[in-house]
Amino acid sequence: MELEWMAKGRCTSIPPSMFFPSDGSGVEVARRICADCPVKAPCLEYALEHRIDHGVWGGTSERERRRILKRRRETTAAH
């Protein structure tokens, strides 16, 4: 996957630490930044494809990405 999309993210002008919060309220702050980001979808796909375990990517937490991956595996196994 090409990474040109990264330069278009709303996060480029925000300290990376904002996307690696230590609590739930920090996750919500990061989600708000991601909410209307023009590259939210490719960001999420990148995190899923590369199994990134930490931080908020594409507006999702680590737990949410694990759930997405689990659902995708279950869907694939069902077909």
PDB file of N, CA, C and O in Angstrom, chain B, residues numbered from 101:
ATOM      1  N   MET B 101       0.846  -1.181   0.000  1.00  0.00           N
ATOM      2  CA  MET B 101       0.000   0.000   0.000  1.00  0.00           C
ATOM      3  C   MET B 101       0.891   1.243   0.000  1.00  0.00           C
ATOM      4  O   MET B 101       1.845   1.348   0.771  1.00  0.00           O
ATOM      5  N   GLU B 102       0.558   2.156  -0.866  1.00  0.00           N
ATOM      6  CA  GLU B 102       1.311   3.399  -0.889  1.00  0.00           C
ATOM      7  C   GLU B 102       0.995   4.221   0.346  1.00  0.00           C
ATOM      8  O   GLU B 102      -0.092   4.117   0.915  1.00  0.00           O
ATOM      9  N   LEU B 103       1.941   5.028   0.749  1.00  0.00           N
ATOM     10  CA  LEU B 103       1.783   5.799   1.983  1.00  0.00           C
ATOM     11  C   LEU B 103       1.575   7.294   1.745  1.00  0.00           C
ATOM     12  O   LEU B 103       1.660   8.087   2.682  1.00  0.00           O
ATOM     13  N   GLU B 104       1.307   7.676   0.518  1.00  0.00           N
ATOM     14  CA  GLU B 104       1.085   9.094   0.220  1.00  0.00           C
ATOM     15  C   GLU B 104      -0.074   9.670   1.015  1.00  0.00           C
ATOM     16  O   GLU B 104      -0.087  10.862   1.322  1.00  0.00           O
ATOM     17  N   TRP B 105      -1.046   8.831   1.350  1.00  0.00           N
ATOM     18  CA  TRP B 105      -2.211   9.286   2.109  1.00  0.00           C
ATOM     19  C   TRP B 105      -1.812   9.872   3.459  1.00  0.00           C
ATOM     20  O   TRP B 105      -2.492  10.759   3.975  1.00  0.00           O
ATOM     21  N   MET B 106      -0.719   9.385   4.030  1.00  0.00           N
ATOM     22  CA  MET B 106      -0.309   9.847   5.364  1.00  0.00           C
ATOM     23  C   MET B 106      -0.089  11.356   5.411  1.00  0.00           C
ATOM     24  O   MET B 106      -0.391  11.998   6.417  1.00  0.00           O
ATOM     25  N   ALA B 107       0.427  11.913   4.348  1.00  0.00           N
ATOM     26  CA  ALA B 107       0.706  13.352   4.311  1.00  0.00           C
ATOM     27  C   ALA B 107      -0.571  14.188   4.320  1.00  0.00           C
ATOM     28  O   ALA B 107      -0.525  15.386   4.597  1.00  0.00           O
ATOM     29  N   LYS B 108      -1.714  13.562   4.019  1.00  0.00           N
ATOM     30  CA  LYS B 108      -2.990  14.281   3.958  1.00  0.00           C
ATOM     31  C   LYS B 108      -3.788  14.171   5.252  1.00  0.00           C
ATOM     32  O   LYS B 108      -4.878  14.734   5.357  1.00  0.00           O
ATOM     33  N   GLY B 109      -3.259  13.457   6.230  1.00  0.00           N
ATOM     34  CA  GLY B 109      -3.978  13.244   7.481  1.00  0.00           C
ATOM     35  C   GLY B 109      -4.033  14.484   8.352  1.00  0.00           C
ATOM     36  O   GLY B 109      -3.120  15.310   8.341  1.00  0.00           O
ATOM     37  N   ARG B 110      -5.108  14.601   9.099  1.00  0.00           N
ATOM     38  CA  ARG B 110      -5.248  15.722  10.046  1.00  0.00           C
ATOM     39  C   ARG B 110      -4.183  15.629  11.131  1.00  0.00           C
ATOM     40  O   ARG B 110      -3.851  16.630  11.764  1.00  0.00           O
ATOM     41  N   CYS B 111      -3.655  14.446  11.344  1.00  0.00           N
ATOM     42  CA  CYS B 111      -2.696  14.222  12.423  1.00  0.00           C
ATOM     43  C   CYS B 111      -1.303  14.783  12.127  1.00  0.00           C
ATOM     44  O   CYS B 111      -0.464  14.846  13.026  1.00  0.00           O
ATOM     45  N   THR B 112      -1.048  15.182  10.905  1.00  0.00           N
ATOM     46  CA  THR B 112       0.306  15.625  10.560  1.00  0.00           C
ATOM     47  C   THR B 112       0.754  16.866  11.332  1.00  0.00           C
ATOM     48  O   THR B 112       1.950  17.095  11.507  1.00  0.00           O
ATOM     49  N   SER B 113      -0.201  17.656  11.786  1.00  0.00           N
ATOM     50  CA  SER B 113       0.156  18.876  12.519  1.00  0.00           C
ATOM     51  C   SER B 113      -0.067  18.738  14.026  1.00  0.00           C
ATOM     52  O   SER B 113      -0.048  19.724  14.763  1.00  0.00           O
ATOM     53  N   ILE B 114      -0.277  17.498  14.467  1.00  0.00           N
ATOM     54  CA  ILE B 114      -0.576  17.246  15.880  1.00  0.00           C
ATOM     55  C   ILE B 114       0.496  16.310  16.451  1.00  0.00           C
ATOM     56  O   ILE B 114       0.926  15.380  15.768  1.00  0.00           O
ATOM     57  N   PRO B 115       0.926  16.542  17.680  1.00  0.00           N
ATOM     58  CA  PRO B 115       1.952  15.664  18.263  1.00  0.00           C
ATOM     59  C   PRO B 115       1.498  14.199  18.252  1.00  0.00           C
ATOM     60  O   PRO B 115       0.364  13.909  18.634  1.00  0.00           O
ATOM     61  N   PRO B 116       2.360  13.276  17.824  1.00  0.00           N
ATOM     62  CA  PRO B 116       2.007  11.854  17.789  1.00  0.00           C
ATOM     63  C   PRO B 116       1.505  11.318  19.127  1.00  0.00           C
ATOM     64  O   PRO B 116       0.696  10.391  19.160  1.00  0.00           O
ATOM     65  N   SER B 117       1.977  11.890  20.219  1.00  0.00           N
ATOM     66  CA  SER B 117       1.554  11.412  21.540  1.00  0.00           C
ATOM     67  C   SER B 117       0.038  11.493  21.726  1.00  0.00           C
ATOM     68  O   SER B 117      -0.523  10.752  22.533  1.00  0.00           O
ATOM     69  N   MET B 118      -0.624  12.376  20.996  1.00  0.00           N
ATOM     70  CA  MET B 118      -2.087  12.498  21.078  1.00  0.00           C
ATOM     71  C   MET B 118      -2.780  11.214  20.617  1.00  0.00           C
ATOM     72  O   MET B 118      -3.904  10.929  21.032  1.00  0.00           O
ATOM     73  N   PHE B 119      -2.119  10.452  19.770  1.00  0.00           N
ATOM     74  CA  PHE B 119      -2.716   9.253  19.194  1.00  0.00           C
ATOM     75  C   PHE B 119      -2.271   7.983  19.905  1.00  0.00           C
ATOM     76  O   PHE B 119      -2.599   6.876  19.478  1.00  0.00           O
ATOM     77  N   PHE B 120      -1.533   8.146  20.979  1.00  0.00           N
ATOM     78  CA  PHE B 120      -1.087   7.023  21.799  1.00  0.00           C
ATOM     79  C   PHE B 120      -1.417   7.327  23.259  1.00  0.00           C
ATOM     80  O   PHE B 120      -0.529   7.392  24.110  1.00  0.00           O
ATOM     81  N   PRO B 121      -2.723   7.514  23.536  1.00  0.00           N
ATOM     82  CA  PRO B 121      -3.156   7.911  24.881  1.00  0.00           C
ATOM     83  C   PRO B 121      -3.058   6.763  25.874  1.00  0.00           C
ATOM     84  O   PRO B 121      -3.011   5.591  25.503  1.00  0.00           O
ATOM     85  N   SER B 122      -3.030   7.133  27.128  1.00  0.00           N
ATOM     86  CA  SER B 122      -2.949   6.131  28.188  1.00  0.00           C
ATOM     87  C   SER B 122      -4.294   5.896  28.861  1.00  0.00           C
ATOM     88  O   SER B 122      -4.399   5.078  29.775  1.00  0.00           O
ATOM     89  N   ASP B 123      -5.330   6.615  28.412  1.00  0.00           N
ATOM     90  CA  ASP B 123      -6.643   6.435  29.028  1.00  0.00           C
ATOM     91  C   ASP B 123      -7.761   6.627  28.008  1.00  0.00           C
ATOM     92  O   ASP B 123      -7.537   7.062  26.879  1.00  0.00           O
ATOM     93  N   GLY B 124      -8.953   6.291  28.438  1.00  0.00           N
ATOM     94  CA  GLY B 124     -10.116   6.376  27.559  1.00  0.00           C
ATOM     95  C   GLY B 124     -10.440   7.774  27.088  1.00  0.00           C
ATOM     96  O   GLY B 124     -10.890   7.958  25.957  1.00  0.00           O
ATOM     97  N   SER B 125     -10.218   8.770  27.942  1.00  0.00           N
ATOM     98  CA  SER B 125     -10.524  10.131  27.514  1.00  0.00           C
ATOM     99  C   SER B 125      -9.555  10.576  26.422  1.00  0.00           C
ATOM    100  O   SER B 125      -9.926  11.339  25.531  1.00  0.00           O
ATOM    101  N   GLY B 126      -8.325  10.102  26.490  1.00  0.00           N
ATOM    102  CA  GLY B 126      -7.362  10.408  25.432  1.00  0.00           C
ATOM    103  C   GLY B 126      -7.750   9.780  24.111  1.00  0.00           C
ATOM    104  O   GLY B 126      -7.535  10.363  23.048  1.00  0.00           O
ATOM    105  N   VAL B 127      -8.324   8.586  24.180  1.00  0.00           N
ATOM    106  CA  VAL B 127      -8.803   7.920  22.962  1.00  0.00           C
ATOM    107  C   VAL B 127      -9.908   8.758  22.331  1.00  0.00           C
ATOM    108  O   VAL B 127      -9.945   8.919  21.111  1.00  0.00           O
ATOM    109  N   GLU B 128     -10.801   9.289  23.147  1.00  0.00           N
ATOM    110  CA  GLU B 128     -11.897  10.112  22.625  1.00  0.00           C
ATOM    111  C   GLU B 128     -11.384  11.380  21.957  1.00  0.00           C
ATOM    112  O   GLU B 128     -11.922  11.803  20.934  1.00  0.00           O
ATOM    113  N   VAL B 129     -10.356  11.983  22.524  1.00  0.00           N
ATOM    114  CA  VAL B 129      -9.768  13.187  21.919  1.00  0.00           C
ATOM    115  C   VAL B 129      -9.205  12.832  20.543  1.00  0.00           C
ATOM    116  O   VAL B 129      -9.434  13.550  19.570  1.00  0.00           O
ATOM    117  N   ALA B 130      -8.474  11.733  20.467  1.00  0.00           N
ATOM    118  CA  ALA B 130      -7.898  11.307  19.185  1.00  0.00           C
ATOM    119  C   ALA B 130      -8.998  10.988  18.179  1.00  0.00           C
ATOM    120  O   ALA B 130      -8.892  11.353  17.008  1.00  0.00           O
ATOM    121  N   ARG B 131     -10.039  10.318  18.620  1.00  0.00           N
ATOM    122  CA  ARG B 131     -11.165   9.996  17.718  1.00  0.00           C
ATOM    123  C   ARG B 131     -11.784  11.246  17.131  1.00  0.00           C
ATOM    124  O   ARG B 131     -12.143  11.270  15.954  1.00  0.00           O
ATOM    125  N   ARG B 132     -11.915  12.289  17.943  1.00  0.00           N
ATOM    126  CA  ARG B 132     -12.491  13.543  17.439  1.00  0.00           C
ATOM    127  C   ARG B 132     -11.611  14.146  16.351  1.00  0.00           C
ATOM    128  O   ARG B 132     -12.118  14.714  15.384  1.00  0.00           O
ATOM    129  N   ILE B 133     -10.308  14.025  16.504  1.00  0.00           N
ATOM    130  CA  ILE B 133      -9.391  14.522  15.480  1.00  0.00           C
ATOM    131  C   ILE B 133      -9.573  13.710  14.201  1.00  0.00           C
ATOM    132  O   ILE B 133      -9.584  14.265  13.102  1.00  0.00           O
ATOM    133  N   CYS B 134      -9.714  12.404  14.350  1.00  0.00           N
ATOM    134  CA  CYS B 134      -9.846  11.505  13.199  1.00  0.00           C
ATOM    135  C   CYS B 134     -11.218  11.580  12.533  1.00  0.00           C
ATOM    136  O   CYS B 134     -11.356  11.221  11.363  1.00  0.00           O
ATOM    137  N   ALA B 135     -12.221  12.037  13.255  1.00  0.00           N
ATOM    138  CA  ALA B 135     -13.615  11.941  12.808  1.00  0.00           C
ATOM    139  C   ALA B 135     -13.851  12.420  11.378  1.00  0.00           C
ATOM    140  O   ALA B 135     -14.521  11.738  10.603  1.00  0.00           O
ATOM    141  N   ASP B 136     -13.316  13.571  11.026  1.00  0.00           N
ATOM    142  CA  ASP B 136     -13.547  14.075   9.673  1.00  0.00           C
ATOM    143  C   ASP B 136     -12.258  14.146   8.856  1.00  0.00           C
ATOM    144  O   ASP B 136     -12.128  14.958   7.940  1.00  0.00           O
ATOM    145  N   CYS B 137     -11.319  13.286   9.207  1.00  0.00           N
ATOM    146  CA  CYS B 137     -10.050  13.236   8.483  1.00  0.00           C
ATOM    147  C   CYS B 137     -10.287  12.656   7.087  1.00  0.00           C
ATOM    148  O   CYS B 137     -11.000  11.661   6.948  1.00  0.00           O
ATOM    149  N   PRO B 138      -9.709  13.256   6.067  1.00  0.00           N
ATOM    150  CA  PRO B 138      -9.931  12.770   4.704  1.00  0.00           C
ATOM    151  C   PRO B 138      -9.281  11.410   4.412  1.00  0.00           C
ATOM    152  O   PRO B 138      -9.603  10.775   3.408  1.00  0.00           O
ATOM    153  N   VAL B 139      -8.378  10.966   5.274  1.00  0.00           N
ATOM    154  CA  VAL B 139      -7.706   9.681   5.029  1.00  0.00           C
ATOM    155  C   VAL B 139      -7.990   8.670   6.147  1.00  0.00           C
ATOM    156  O   VAL B 139      -7.185   7.778   6.412  1.00  0.00           O
ATOM    157  N   LYS B 140      -9.123   8.825   6.782  1.00  0.00           N
ATOM    158  CA  LYS B 140      -9.501   7.938   7.892  1.00  0.00           C
ATOM    159  C   LYS B 140      -9.543   6.472   7.439  1.00  0.00           C
ATOM    160  O   LYS B 140      -8.999   5.605   8.124  1.00  0.00           O
ATOM    161  N   ALA B 141     -10.167   6.188   6.319  1.00  0.00           N
ATOM    162  CA  ALA B 141     -10.307   4.808   5.843  1.00  0.00           C
ATOM    163  C   ALA B 141      -8.961   4.169   5.506  1.00  0.00           C
ATOM    164  O   ALA B 141      -8.693   3.062   5.971  1.00  0.00           O
ATOM    165  N   PRO B 142      -8.105   4.822   4.717  1.00  0.00           N
ATOM    166  CA  PRO B 142      -6.811   4.186   4.439  1.00  0.00           C
ATOM    167  C   PRO B 142      -5.941   4.052   5.686  1.00  0.00           C
ATOM    168  O   PRO B 142      -5.137   3.125   5.783  1.00  0.00           O
ATOM    169  N   CYS B 143      -6.091   4.956   6.624  1.00  0.00           N
ATOM    170  CA  CYS B 143      -5.348   4.883   7.877  1.00  0.00           C
ATOM    171  C   CYS B 143      -5.755   3.632   8.652  1.00  0.00           C
ATOM    172  O   CYS B 143      -4.904   2.897   9.152  1.00  0.00           O
ATOM    173  N   LEU B 144      -7.049   3.402   8.746  1.00  0.00           N
ATOM    174  CA  LEU B 144      -7.545   2.218   9.436  1.00  0.00           C
ATOM    175  C   LEU B 144      -7.073   0.952   8.730  1.00  0.00           C
ATOM    176  O   LEU B 144      -6.616   0.014   9.383  1.00  0.00           O
ATOM    177  N   GLU B 145      -7.179   0.916   7.411  1.00  0.00           N
ATOM    178  CA  GLU B 145      -6.753  -0.274   6.664  1.00  0.00           C
ATOM    179  C   GLU B 145      -5.262  -0.541   6.848  1.00  0.00           C
ATOM    180  O   GLU B 145      -4.837  -1.692   6.949  1.00  0.00           O
ATOM    181  N   TYR B 146      -4.476   0.524   6.889  1.00  0.00           N
ATOM    182  CA  TYR B 146      -3.039   0.377   7.113  1.00  0.00           C
ATOM    183  C   TYR B 146      -2.780  -0.288   8.468  1.00  0.00           C
ATOM    184  O   TYR B 146      -1.984  -1.220   8.574  1.00  0.00           O
ATOM    185  N   ALA B 147      -3.463   0.207   9.491  1.00  0.00           N
ATOM    186  CA  ALA B 147      -3.283  -0.346  10.843  1.00  0.00           C
ATOM    187  C   ALA B 147      -3.721  -1.803  10.899  1.00  0.00           C
ATOM    188  O   ALA B 147      -3.071  -2.618  11.554  1.00  0.00           O
ATOM    189  N   LEU B 148      -4.808  -2.139  10.224  1.00  0.00           N
ATOM    190  CA  LEU B 148      -5.291  -3.520  10.214  1.00  0.00           C
ATOM    191  C   LEU B 148      -4.327  -4.426   9.451  1.00  0.00           C
ATOM    192  O   LEU B 148      -3.984  -5.515   9.911  1.00  0.00           O
ATOM    193  N   GLU B 149      -3.902  -3.966   8.294  1.00  0.00           N
ATOM    194  CA  GLU B 149      -3.003  -4.765   7.453  1.00  0.00           C
ATOM    195  C   GLU B 149      -1.675  -5.046   8.152  1.00  0.00           C
ATOM    196  O   GLU B 149      -1.119  -6.138   8.033  1.00  0.00           O
ATOM    197  N   HIS B 150      -1.181  -4.064   8.870  1.00  0.00           N
ATOM    198  CA  HIS B 150       0.122  -4.187   9.530  1.00  0.00           C
ATOM    199  C   HIS B 150       0.007  -4.617  10.991  1.00  0.00           C
ATOM    200  O   HIS B 150       0.999  -4.662  11.718  1.00  0.00           O
ATOM    201  N   ARG B 151      -1.212  -4.929  11.403  1.00  0.00           N
ATOM    202  CA  ARG B 151      -1.470  -5.418  12.772  1.00  0.00           C
ATOM    203  C   ARG B 151      -0.864  -4.486  13.832  1.00  0.00           C
ATOM    204  O   ARG B 151      -0.194  -4.932  14.763  1.00  0.00           O
ATOM    205  N   ILE B 152      -1.113  -3.201  13.668  1.00  0.00           N
ATOM    206  CA  ILE B 152      -0.595  -2.220  14.621  1.00  0.00           C
ATOM    207  C   ILE B 152      -1.423  -2.314  15.902  1.00  0.00           C
ATOM    208  O   ILE B 152      -2.638  -2.118  15.896  1.00  0.00           O
ATOM    209  N   ASP B 153      -0.742  -2.615  16.978  1.00  0.00           N
ATOM    210  CA  ASP B 153      -1.412  -2.897  18.248  1.00  0.00           C
ATOM    211  C   ASP B 153      -1.623  -1.677  19.136  1.00  0.00           C
ATOM    212  O   ASP B 153      -2.431  -1.736  20.063  1.00  0.00           O
ATOM    213  N   HIS B 154      -0.943  -0.604  18.888  1.00  0.00           N
ATOM    214  CA  HIS B 154      -0.986   0.536  19.807  1.00  0.00           C
ATOM    215  C   HIS B 154      -1.502   1.785  19.113  1.00  0.00           C
ATOM    216  O   HIS B 154      -1.284   1.997  17.920  1.00  0.00           O
ATOM    217  N   GLY B 155      -2.184   2.595  19.885  1.00  0.00           N
ATOM    218  CA  GLY B 155      -2.600   3.899  19.401  1.00  0.00           C
ATOM    219  C   GLY B 155      -3.943   3.904  18.703  1.00  0.00           C
ATOM    220  O   GLY B 155      -4.580   2.868  18.513  1.00  0.00           O
ATOM    221  N   VAL B 156      -4.349   5.098  18.329  1.00  0.00           N
ATOM    222  CA  VAL B 156      -5.594   5.315  17.594  1.00  0.00           C
ATOM    223  C   VAL B 156      -5.225   5.506  16.134  1.00  0.00           C
ATOM    224  O   VAL B 156      -4.451   6.399  15.787  1.00  0.00           O
ATOM    225  N   TRP B 157      -5.780   4.668  15.296  1.00  0.00           N
ATOM    226  CA  TRP B 157      -5.541   4.713  13.847  1.00  0.00           C
ATOM    227  C   TRP B 157      -6.899   4.675  13.163  1.00  0.00           C
ATOM    228  O   TRP B 157      -7.739   3.836  13.490  1.00  0.00           O
ATOM    229  N   GLY B 158      -7.114   5.569  12.227  1.00  0.00           N
ATOM    230  CA  GLY B 158      -8.385   5.585  11.517  1.00  0.00           C
ATOM    231  C   GLY B 158      -9.569   5.754  12.450  1.00  0.00           C
ATOM    232  O   GLY B 158     -10.668   5.283  12.157  1.00  0.00           O
ATOM    233  N   GLY B 159      -9.355   6.413  13.553  1.00  0.00           N
ATOM    234  CA  GLY B 159     -10.427   6.662  14.504  1.00  0.00           C
ATOM    235  C   GLY B 159     -10.797   5.471  15.366  1.00  0.00           C
ATOM    236  O   GLY B 159     -11.841   5.489  16.018  1.00  0.00           O
ATOM    237  N   THR B 160      -9.962   4.428  15.386  1.00  0.00           N
ATOM    238  CA  THR B 160     -10.271   3.234  16.175  1.00  0.00           C
ATOM    239  C   THR B 160      -9.191   2.961  17.210  1.00  0.00           C
ATOM    240  O   THR B 160      -8.013   3.255  17.012  1.00  0.00           O
ATOM    241  N   SER B 161      -9.636   2.392  18.316  1.00  0.00           N
ATOM    242  CA  SER B 161      -8.713   1.991  19.373  1.00  0.00           C
ATOM    243  C   SER B 161      -8.147   0.607  19.062  1.00  0.00           C
ATOM    244  O   SER B 161      -8.569  -0.054  18.113  1.00  0.00           O
ATOM    245  N   GLU B 162      -7.193   0.188  19.873  1.00  0.00           N
ATOM    246  CA  GLU B 162      -6.613  -1.153  19.715  1.00  0.00           C
ATOM    247  C   GLU B 162      -7.703  -2.215  19.814  1.00  0.00           C
ATOM    248  O   GLU B 162      -7.757  -3.137  19.000  1.00  0.00           O
ATOM    249  N   ARG B 163      -8.557  -2.081  20.802  1.00  0.00           N
ATOM    250  CA  ARG B 163      -9.635  -3.061  21.020  1.00  0.00           C
ATOM    251  C   ARG B 163     -10.579  -3.115  19.821  1.00  0.00           C
ATOM    252  O   ARG B 163     -10.978  -4.197  19.391  1.00  0.00           O
ATOM    253  N   GLU B 164     -10.931  -1.966  19.290  1.00  0.00           N
ATOM    254  CA  GLU B 164     -11.831  -1.938  18.132  1.00  0.00           C
ATOM    255  C   GLU B 164     -11.190  -2.603  16.919  1.00  0.00           C
ATOM    256  O   GLU B 164     -11.861  -3.314  16.171  1.00  0.00           O
ATOM    257  N   ARG B 165      -9.900  -2.374  16.723  1.00  0.00           N
ATOM    258  CA  ARG B 165      -9.228  -3.012  15.579  1.00  0.00           C
ATOM    259  C   ARG B 165      -9.169  -4.526  15.752  1.00  0.00           C
ATOM    260  O   ARG B 165      -9.314  -5.265  14.778  1.00  0.00           O
ATOM    261  N   ARG B 166      -8.961  -4.990  16.971  1.00  0.00           N
ATOM    262  CA  ARG B 166      -8.977  -6.444  17.211  1.00  0.00           C
ATOM    263  C   ARG B 166     -10.346  -7.022  16.864  1.00  0.00           C
ATOM    264  O   ARG B 166     -10.436  -8.099  16.275  1.00  0.00           O
ATOM    265  N   ARG B 167     -11.406  -6.310  17.227  1.00  0.00           N
ATOM    266  CA  ARG B 167     -12.763  -6.772  16.903  1.00  0.00           C
ATOM    267  C   ARG B 167     -12.990  -6.811  15.397  1.00  0.00           C
ATOM    268  O   ARG B 167     -13.573  -7.763  14.878  1.00  0.00           O
ATOM    269  N   ILE B 168     -12.535  -5.786  14.701  1.00  0.00           N
ATOM    270  CA  ILE B 168     -12.685  -5.741  13.243  1.00  0.00           C
ATOM    271  C   ILE B 168     -11.960  -6.931  12.612  1.00  0.00           C
ATOM    272  O   ILE B 168     -12.512  -7.618  11.753  1.00  0.00           O
ATOM    273  N   LEU B 169     -10.738  -7.165  13.037  1.00  0.00           N
ATOM    274  CA  LEU B 169      -9.971  -8.288  12.488  1.00  0.00           C
ATOM    275  C   LEU B 169     -10.648  -9.616  12.785  1.00  0.00           C
ATOM    276  O   LEU B 169     -10.675 -10.505  11.934  1.00  0.00           O
ATOM    277  N   LYS B 170     -11.189  -9.754  13.979  1.00  0.00           N
ATOM    278  CA  LYS B 170     -11.881 -10.996  14.341  1.00  0.00           C
ATOM    279  C   LYS B 170     -13.098 -11.205  13.447  1.00  0.00           C
ATOM    280  O   LYS B 170     -13.321 -12.304  12.941  1.00  0.00           O
ATOM    281  N   ARG B 171     -13.884 -10.149  13.254  1.00  0.00           N
ATOM    282  CA  ARG B 171     -15.065 -10.256  12.375  1.00  0.00           C
ATOM    283  C   ARG B 171     -14.657 -10.619  10.957  1.00  0.00           C
ATOM    284  O   ARG B 171     -15.310 -11.437  10.310  1.00  0.00           O
ATOM    285  N   ARG B 172     -13.586 -10.018  10.474  1.00  0.00           N
ATOM    286  CA  ARG B 172     -13.122 -10.328   9.113  1.00  0.00           C
ATOM    287  C   ARG B 172     -12.688 -11.783   9.008  1.00  0.00           C
ATOM    288  O   ARG B 172     -12.984 -12.448   8.015  1.00  0.00           O
ATOM    289  N   ARG B 173     -11.991 -12.282  10.020  1.00  0.00           N
ATOM    290  CA  ARG B 173     -11.582 -13.694  10.005  1.00  0.00           C
ATOM    291  C   ARG B 173     -12.799 -14.608  10.015  1.00  0.00           C
ATOM    292  O   ARG B 173     -12.841 -15.601   9.289  1.00  0.00           O
ATOM    293  N   GLU B 174     -13.778 -14.275  10.830  1.00  0.00           N
ATOM    294  CA  GLU B 174     -14.984 -15.091  10.914  1.00  0.00           C
ATOM    295  C   GLU B 174     -15.750 -15.079   9.594  1.00  0.00           C
ATOM    296  O   GLU B 174     -16.271 -16.106   9.162  1.00  0.00           O
ATOM    297  N   THR B 175     -15.815 -13.909   8.959  1.00  0.00           N
ATOM    298  CA  THR B 175     -16.495 -13.797   7.669  1.00  0.00           C
ATOM    299  C   THR B 175     -15.774 -14.614   6.605  1.00  0.00           C
ATOM    300  O   THR B 175     -16.407 -15.302   5.804  1.00  0.00           O
ATOM    301  N   THR B 176     -14.453 -14.532   6.603  1.00  0.00           N
ATOM    302  CA  THR B 176     -13.649 -15.292   5.645  1.00  0.00           C
ATOM    303  C   THR B 176     -13.821 -16.793   5.874  1.00  0.00           C
ATOM    304  O   THR B 176     -13.953 -17.557   4.917  1.00  0.00           O
ATOM    305  N   ALA B 177     -13.818 -17.211   7.122  1.00  0.00           N
ATOM    306  CA  ALA B 177     -13.960 -18.631   7.444  1.00  0.00           C
ATOM    307  C   ALA B 177     -15.344 -19.151   7.062  1.00  0.00           C
ATOM    308  O   ALA B 177     -15.486 -20.326   6.724  1.00  0.00           O
ATOM    309  N   ALA B 178     -16.358 -18.299   7.110  1.00  0.00           N
ATOM    310  CA  ALA B 178     -17.721 -18.711   6.799  1.00  0.00           C
ATOM    311  C   ALA B 178     -17.922 -18.914   5.295  1.00  0.00           C
ATOM    312  O   ALA B 178     -18.861 -19.594   4.881  1.00  0.00           O
ATOM    313  N   HIS B 179     -17.058 -18.338   4.491  1.00  0.00           N
ATOM    314  CA  HIS B 179     -17.218 -18.459   3.025  1.00  0.00           C
ATOM    315  C   HIS B 179     -16.400 -19.544   2.498  1.00  0.00           C
ATOM    316  O   HIS B 179     -16.408 -19.792   1.292  1.00  0.00           O
TER     317      HIS B 179
END
